[in-house]
Amino acid sequence: MIGRRAYHRGLMSRISTTWDIGRFTGRCAATGAALEPGTPCIAALVERADDPAAPLARLDFSEEGWRSAERPSGVIAFWRSVVAAPDQKRRGFVDDQTLLDLFERLGGDDRAHRVRFRFVLMLLLVRKKLLRVAGTASDGGVETWQVLPRGAAEGEPPVAVVNPKLDEAAMKEITEQLGEVLDGAW
C-alpha cells in the first residue's frame, strides 16, 4: 500500500505544463483583430458545451472584443494581461490569489469535468503550500480530501474536495489543461 505522502507526490509529479486547452493565437476571439505586442488583452478560461471531450478552452480577447456582444458564455475565469513581445521572456500570468479564487468558485459544482479540474487545482495549491491537507473522509463511497488555507485560524472548518479517482489518462488531461492556464502560453 502506498502511503499518503508517496501517493500525493506521485500525483503531483504528473502535473505538467503541456495540456492543450489552446495557446495564444495572436487574434481576438470576438473580433478576429490581431493582438499586437504591448497591447492589453484578456485571456479567458471557458467551458465548451459543444465538445465534451475537451470541455475547457482558452480564448484571448482585445479589450474591445471583451466588451462586445460576442463574448462567449461559460466563462469560468479571466485574466487581464499585456501581449508580450516575441523576444520577451515568458512568464505565467496567473497569480496565487487568482488560483485560490478559481478553486473557491469551482466549489459546489458537481459537473464531472469541474470536479476533476478542482481536484488537480487543489493538489497544485497544496504543492505551492497555499492549502494544506488536514485529512480525508469517506461517505457513501465518495472520498473527500479536507484542506485548509495557509494561515487558517484555529478551529476553522476545512474545505471538502471530492477525490474523483482519476486514472492516468484523466490525470494527464487535466494537468495539461491546468498547465496551459498557469503558463499563459503567450
Number of C-alpha atoms within 10 A of each C-alpha: 5 8 8 10 9 11 12 14 13 12 18 17 9 13 22 17 17 16 18 19 21 17 17 16 13 17 16 22 20 19 15 12 14 13 21 15 14 11 13 16 22 19 24 22 21 19 21 17 12 8 10 10 9 16 14 25 20 23 23 25 26 27 15 14 19 20 11 13 8 11 16 15 10 13 16 15 16 18 16 16 15 17 19 17 13 9 6 10 8 13 12 13 18 16 10 12 10 14 19 16 11 16 18 13 13 17 15 12 11 11 9 10 19 19 19 23 21 25 24 23 22 23 20 19 20 19 14 11 12 18 21 21 17 13 13 14 13 11 7 5 7 11 16 18 19 18 22 19 17 12 9 12 9 6 6 9 12 16 17 19 21 21 17 18 12 14 8 10 8 15 21 19 20 26 25 20 25 24 21 23 27 16 16 19 17 19
